[in-house]
Amino acid sequence: MTSRLSQHAHQVLSFGDGTSASQGPAADPAIARSWRRCLEQHQLDPTSPRAPCVIERPRLNEHRERLDRVIAVAHWQMNSLHQQLGSSGHAVLLTDASGVVIDSVADQAERAEFQRAGLWLGAVWNEATEGTNGVGLCLLERQALTIRRDEHFRGRHAALTCSASPVFDAEGGLLAVLNVSSAREDLSRQRRFHTMALTNLSAKLIESCFFLQHCEGDYLLRFHAQPEYIGLLSEGLLAFDGEGRITAINETALNLLASSREALLGQPLETLLDVRLDQLLERARPQPGACWPLHTHNGQRLFCQLRGPQMRVVAAPRQEPADVAGLCLLDPAMRTGFSRALKVLERDVPVLLQGETGTGKEAFASALHRASSRAGRPFVALNCAAIPETLIESELFGYRGGSFTGARREGMVGKLEQANGGILFLDEIGDMPLALQTRLLRVLEERKVTPLGAAAPAELNIRLISASHHDLRALVASGAFREDLYYRLGGLMVVLPPLRERSDKVALLDHLLAEEAQGEAICLEPAARQALLRYSWPGNVRQLRNLLRTLVALSEQGRIGLDEVLAVLPADMGEVESPRDPLQSAEREALLTVLRERHWQVSRVAEQLGISRNTLYRKLRKHGISRN
């Protein structure tokens, strides 16, 4: 039996394309089409009180893993968008292309209200599940739009106003949807327009940042018909490889060139521009970052900038070799992470290091300090998990003499003050007590610290690196870590790969062995080397370093053989990987073949192989495949 609201839905849709309705769902043809699909195709009941569908945590983790690089790019912009909107009364969501919420930002006090509305991690907001809504319709229409309160098909969502904007990848595929939902009743037309404009702008920023990150290994041509627009969101972006073939192009570039992605991808750049590849590279080399005119074959003039793998518009960090201040960086993920972290740290953006225990987070932070402009200033490290909770406050903030019973007469300078002018490294930040998280957040916002017993705060000038082996997002979800502090710390998140996934294990082994030998000539026999390289190293770099230290001590006449290695490796050799067999070699060759065919466009390679990009990256690291 058709419900009364369902009958109303049919009546609304009877206007057809909406020409006879001044307002309501039928006034917008896209919404009218969506309502009709909800009734006839999805057979949804608009009066159903059913709560939104939320997938289980393991499945959510799979959805998040596929887009972890997008989340890393987007979460800071989402937090910024939330603040621009006035924070209260709004929830900012990021969904994947199937409508699953993979990241969210909302005011802590309003989180429960938004969760009841289904605006939280793991909720499924596609049209087939929740009817007409911002995310679901954006996924289908592939354009920015706003769904107001009663334009939602399900009556359960009639209190919401949602503005959604698509985020496309470098190949033009729909990557994600950025959505802002509000439960406020007083949203004027001007306010809704403002929210939609900010949401669309933020989506374009995320899209551009992901494009630049995705194409970092290629040459990048930035262009516009007017030179003052280069560097803005309205600029065209075109990536090409060392052979001059176009590997990616954004929507703005297609509009400027009046062409299609299908017509340009994989084509030589010389079929588009009236200049040879060698001339283009030679023109840009003397003045990286300079803007100069080029002409297309149809006579159109464009102003261009060129960025290449060895030539950046932004000045490169002081050091970016394979071995930076004692840190082995031959693994592409490590090298890229270090380069990005150093760039943002120099702009006073905090860096958050994530990775398994023993992956070398403190060594990574220390190397960042040595390579930065603050190398001559203090580097102060505090392990939040190694200090008793009763002492961590005084360790971090310090105190003045006589502040409390048992305090030192001369007082104590806290780590924050010790690091003034330099870099503070907070290791295992996920183990910091909640009360101290609140105080730390205040210090980071105000850039002032007040030691216990002090009469006035002291000015603070520090750059911050923090690290944790915990999943901080999971801690935020469980209430064990402040969400606002998480976003304050995570200006840039760098994930350090476990040793078993690093592609530079051979170089790292030699690097650590040389350090532990301390100038002594040590020869590692081939069989011993292979045994070390095949081991899976659950304790990561820390375990490898400690074992090498033992082997150096046990070495006879400067030689380390297989017997010595087997004697000190754990007895359970089940964790030793098998050497590469013919099947592994065949997989490596197959990967290389597809990569070359697809011009190293990772998204298309993963799609052709039927695997996620993360899985593809792991296989590339496993086989030591790098484009460089």
N, C-alpha and C positions, 0 to 999 in steps of 0.2 A: 504494500500500500504506500503510495507516495505521500510523504509528509507535507505539512502546510508550507514549510520553508522551501521544500523541493518544488512545490507548485509555484511558489513565488519566483524561484529561480527560472522555471520554464517561462513564466510570464515576462520576466525581465528580458530574457533572450528572444522573446517573440518580436522585439524591435528589429531583429536581424542585424544589420551592421551599425545600429545605434543612431541612425539619422533622425529618428523620431523621439529620442530620449535626450533630455537636456543634462541629465546627470545619472549616476549609478553605473553599474558594471557595463551596461550595453552602450554607454557613451564612448567607450574605447573599444575599437574592433578587436585588438589583441586580447583584452580582458574578456570580451564576449566570446571569442573563440575558445579561450581557456575554460570558461564556465561550461560551455557546450561539451568540451572534452571531459570535464569532470563528471557531468551527468551521463553522457552517452558512452564514452570510452572507458573511463576509470570507474564509473558507477559508484561515485562517492555520495554519502548522505551528508548534506551540509549541517544537519542538526545533531550529528553524532557527537557525544561528549568524549569520545576516545582521545586519550592523551597522545601527543606526538610520538612517533616511533624513534627510539634511541638504540643504536647498535651497541653490542657488548665491547668492552675495553680491548680484547685482542683484535677484533675486526677494525676498531677505531685506530689502533696502532698501525695496522696495515695501510689504512687510508692516509694516515699522517706520514708514514714512512715514504710513500710514493711522492709526496710533495714536501719533504722536509726542507729542501732548499728554498721553496716558495715561502714556507712558513718563516724561515730565517730572514728572508727579505721583507716579508709583510708585517711581522708582529710589531716592529718599531713604528711603522707608518700607521698601523691600526691604533696603537696607543696615542699617537699624535692626533689622529682624526677624532678619537674619543675626547681628548682634551679640547680640541677646537670647537666641538659641538656643545661644550659646557658640561661634559661628563655625565651629570645626573640625568636620568630619564632616557638614556640611550644605551643600546647594546650593539657592539660592532662584531660582526661575524665574518669568518672566511670559510667558504665551503669549497669542496672539490667539484669536479665536473659531474658528479652523480648526486650532488645536493647534500652531502654529508658535512656537517660542521666540523672543521678540523682545527679551528682556533677561534678564540673569543676574547673580547675585552668588555667588561662592564663594571660599574661602580660596585664596590664591595657590599655596600648597604642594600643595593637593589638586586644583588645576584639571585637571591631566592625567588624574587618576583619574576625575573626573566627566565629562570629555570622552570618555573611552573608553566610559563608560556611556551616552553620548548626551545628557548634560545640558549642552548648550551652544547658543549662538546658531544659529538656522536649523534645529535639529532638529524633526522633525514627530512629535508625540505624540498624534495622534488615534487612536481605537480601531481604525479600519480599517487603519492602518499598523502600529501597535505592539501591538495587542491590548489586553487589560484593563490599564489603568494609571490613575494618579490623575488626570492631566489629561484623558485621553480619556473616562473615565467621568463626570468632573465636567461636561464639555461636554454630555453627554447627559442626565444627571440634574439638572443645574442646581442642585446643592446641595453643601455642604461634605462631604468624605468622606476616608477614609484607606484606602489599598491597601497591605497588608503584604506581606512578601517573597514567599511562595509563592502569594499571591492574584493576582499578575501572571500573565497567560496565557502569555507567552513566558518560557521558562526562563532566557533571557539576562538578564532583569530581576529574577530571584528574590533578588538580593542587596540590593534597594532597598526602602525603606519610604517611601511618598509621601503627603503630606497636601495636598489641593487645595481651593481655595475659589473660587467664581465672583465676578466683579466685573461689576456691571450698570451700564448707562448711565442717563441721566436719564429715558429713555423706557421703561426696563425691558428693553431688549435686552441680550443677553449680550455684554459688551465684551471680557473677558479672563478668564484663570484665573491665580491666584497659587498656586504649588506649591512645597512644600519637600520635597526628597528627601534621604534619608540612607542611607549604605551601612554604618552601624554595626550590629553584631549584638546589642549590649547594650541596645537600646531597650526599656525596661519599658513596661507598659501605662500607667502614670502619665505617663511621658515622652512617649509617643505622644499621650496626651490633651492634655498641655501644648503640644506642637507644633501639634496641630490647632487648639487654642483661639487660640494666637498667630497662626497663619496666617489664621484666619477674622477675627480682630480687625483684622489688617493689611489684609485685603481690604476690609473695611467702611470703614476709614480712607481707603483709596485711592478707593473708591466715593463717599464723602462729599465728599472734596476735589475729585474730578472733577465731581460734581454742582454744587458751589458755583462752580467755575470755568466750567462750561458755562452756568450760569444767571446769570452776573455782570451781564448787561445787563437782567435782569428784577427785579421785586420778589420777595423771598424771605421766606416765612412759616416760622418755626421753631416747633414746638409739641409739647406732650406733655400727658398728663392730669395729670402731677405737675410743678410748675415746676422742681424741682431737677434734672430730667433734660434740660432744655433746654441745649444746648451739648455734650451727650454723644452717643455713637454711637446711643443708643436714641431720639433725637429724630426727629420727623417733619419732612420738608423738602418744601415746596410752593412752586413758582415760578409767578408770574402776570405778564402783561404790563400795559402802561399802560391797557388797556381792561378789565382785570380778568378776563381769560380765563386759565384754568390751562394752563400750558405744560409743566410737568414735575412729577413727584411721586415720592418714593422709596418703597421697599417698607415701611419702618417707618410712614410716614404712611398707607399703604393699610391696614395692619393696625390702626392706631389708629382709623381712620375706618370700618373694616369695609366697605370698598368696593373697586372694581376700577379699574385704570388706564383701561380703555376707557370706563368710565362718567363719568370726571372730566376727562380731557384735552380741552381745547378748550371746556370749559363755563365760564360765568361764575362767578366766585367766590361771588357772591350766591346761587347755587343750593345752595351747600354751607353757608355760614355765615349766621347770623342777624344780618347787619350789612350796610349799604350800603358800596360801595367808597369813596366819599368820606369816610364816617364812619371807616372803617378807617384810611385814610391820615391823616386829621386826628388820630385818637387817637394814632398813633405819632409824629407829627411833633415834638411838644414834647419827648419823651423817647426818642430813638433808643436802643435797647438795653434799654429797660424791658420788664418782663414783665407782661402783663395778661390777664384771662380773656376768652374768647369762647365762644359757644354755637353748635353746629351746629343745623340745622333739626330734627334728631331729639332735641334736648335735651341732647346730650352737651356737657360743659364741658371746654374745652381752655385751657391757658396758652400764650400766644404771644409771640413777638418778631418784629418786622418790620424787614427791611433792604431799602432801595430803591436805585435807581441813583444817587441823589444823597444817600442817607442810610445810612451804614454803622454797624453795631454797633461795629466796631473804628474807632477814631479815624482820620480820613483823614490822609494825609501833609500836611506844611505847605504844599506847592504841588502842584497837579494841574491847571493850566490847559493850554491848547493849546500854549503856549510857555513852557517851564520853563527859566529861567536860560540863555537862549540856545539851547535845543534845541527844534526844531519837533516837536510831538507831535500833529498833527491826524490822523495815521494811527492807526486803532484798535489795531493790533498794537503800535505803538510806545508809545502812551499806556497801554495795559494793562500792557505789559512794564515801563514805568517805574514805574507805580503799585505793582505787585507787588514789584519790586526794592527800592523805597524802604521798603516795609513790612518786608520781611524783613531788610534791612540794619540798620534801627533795632533789630531784635531780635538783632543780632550773628550773623546767618546769612549765610554767604558767597554771593556772586553770581557766576555764570559767564556771560559774554556770548559768544555764538557768532554768526558771520555772515561773509559774504564780505569780502575785503580792501576797505577804503574805505567800509564802511557806517557808520562813525562810532562805533566801540566806545569809543575813548578820550573822545570828546566826550560820549557817553552816561554813562560812568563819572564824568567831571568834573561833569556836571550833577547826578548823584546825590549827589555830595559837597556841592555848593552848596545842594541842597534838603534835606539831612539835618541832624540836630542837631549834626553835627560840622563844619558849614560854616566855623567859625572856627578849626578845627584843620588840621594839614597834610594835603595831598593829594599823595602821592608816586607817580609813575609810573615803571615800569621796563619797557622793551621787551626781552624775553628773546631776541629774534631779532636785535637790533641790536648786541648786545655780544658780543665774542669769548668763546668758552667759557672761556678761561684767565682772563678778568677778571670774569665774571659772579658768581663766588662772593664776591669781595671787594666788588663793587658791592652785592650783596644783604645780606651779613652783616657787612661791614666788617672792620677789623683794628686792633690796637693798634700803636703805634709800635715799630719794631725787630722786628716779628714775623718778617720774612723779608728776604732780601737784595733791595734795591731798594725796600723799603717806605718810605713817607713817615715822617719822624721823628716827626711829630705824630699819625700814624695816620690812619684814615679812618672816618667814621661811615657804616655801611651803610644801605641804603634801609629796611630793617626798623625800625631805630632812628629814622631820620628821620621815619617815619610814626607813631611812637608817639603815641597819643592821637587819631590821625586815621584816614585811609583809605589803604591801599596798593593800587595798581592794577598788576597783573602782566599786561602785554600780551604776546600770543603765548606763553602759558604752555606750549603744546605743543612749543615749541622748547627748553625747559629740559632740560639734560643729566640723565640718570637719577640720577647720584650726587647732584646737587643736589636733585632731587625728594625723595629719601629724607631729606635734611637739612631741607628745607622742611617736610615732613610732620611731623617731630619738633617743629619750632618751633611749628607751628600747633596741635599737640596739647598741648604743654607751656606754651605762651604765654610762652616764655623764649627769648632769643637769646644765643649765646656768640660774640662776634667772635673772629677768629683772633688768638691770643696773649693773650686775656683770661683772668684767673684764675677768674672766676665769671660765671655767666649773668646777664643783665639782664632784669627783668620787661618784658613786652611787652603793650600794650593797643592792638590795631589791629582795624579792620574791613577785610575783604578783598573786592576785586573782581578777577577775572581774566578774560582774554579770549583767544580763539584763532579763527583762520579754518580750522584743521584740524578734522576729525571726531575728537574725542578718544576716542570709543568705538572707532573703528578703530585709533587708536594704542595703546589698551589691548590690543585683540585681537592686535596685532602685537608686543606686548612693548616698545613704544617709550615707553609712559607708564604709570606706576604706577596700578593700579586703585584702591588705597586712597586715593591722593592725589586721583584723579578724583572719588571720592565725597565727599572732604573739601572739595573746592573747589565742588562742584555742589549747594550747598544749594538754590539756585534757578537754573535755566537760563533765560536770556532769549535768544531768537533774533532778531537784528535783520534785518528784511527787506531784500533788495537794493533799490536805488533804482527799478529797473524795475517792482517789484511794489508800491511804496508808493502809497497812495491820496491822499496829500497833496502830490503833486509840485508842484502849482501854488503852494500856500502855501510849500513848502520853497524853491522857486525865488525867490519874493519875499523870503523870510527871508534867504537867503544873499546875494542881490543887495544888499539893504540893508546887510548886514554888510560886504561888500566895498566898497560905495560910501563908507562911513565918513562919512555925513552929506551927501554930494554928491547932488543931485537927478539921478537917472538914469532915463530913459524907455526901456523895452524895447518896441519896435514889435511889433504883434500877430503879424506873419509870423515875426519872430525868436523870439518866445515859443513859437509853435507848433512851430517847428523844434527848439527845445531840449526841449520836452515830448515830442516824438515820438522823440527819440533814446533808445537802450536803455541807455546809460551803463554799459559794462562795468566802469569804474573806480569806479562808485557815487558817493557824496556827495563824496568827495575829488576825483574828476575834475571834477564839476560846479563845485565851489568854485574850483578852479584855473582852469577855463575862464572863469568869471564874473570872476575877478580880471583875466584877460587882456582880456576884453571891456570892463571898466570903464576899463582903461588905454588901450584903443584908441578909446573912445567920442569922438565929435565933438559938441560943444555939448550934452552930456548925453543923447545919443540913441544907441541900439544898434539897428542895422537887420539885416535878413536877410543882406546881403552880409558884414557883419562876422562874423555867426555862422557862415556857411558857410566863411568864410576860416579859422576857427580849429578847427572841428570836424574830426575825422579824415577823411581823403580817402575812406575806404570808407563810403559812406552806406547800405550794405546793412543797417546796424544801426538805421536810423531806422524806427520803427514807422509804419505807415500811419495817417492820421487815421481816426476812427470812421466806418465806412460803414453803410449801412442794415442789413446783416446783424448788425453789432455792436450796433446800436441795438435790433434785434429780440431779440437774445440778452439784453440788459439788461432789456428789458421782460418777457421770459419769466421771467427769474430773479425779478424783483420780484413777478410774479403768483403763482408757486409759493410764494415766501416768505410772502406775505400769506395764501394759502390754508392754509399749514401753521403759521401764527402764529409765523413766524421760528424754528421748531424745525429747526435746521441738520441734525441727523441724519436727520430724515424727508425734508427737502428733497433731501439728497444721495441718499438711497435712491430717491426718486421719479425723480430725474434719471439714476440709474444711474452716479453718479460718487462718488469718495471725498470725505470732508469737506475734506481738504487742497486738492483740486482746486476744490471749491466756494469755499473761502476765497480762493484765488487769483483766481477769476473775480469775486468780490465786490470784491476790491481793484482788479482791472483796470478794472472799470466804476464804481469810486468809490461802491459801494453800502454804506451803513452804516445801522444801525437808529436811531442817535442823530439 
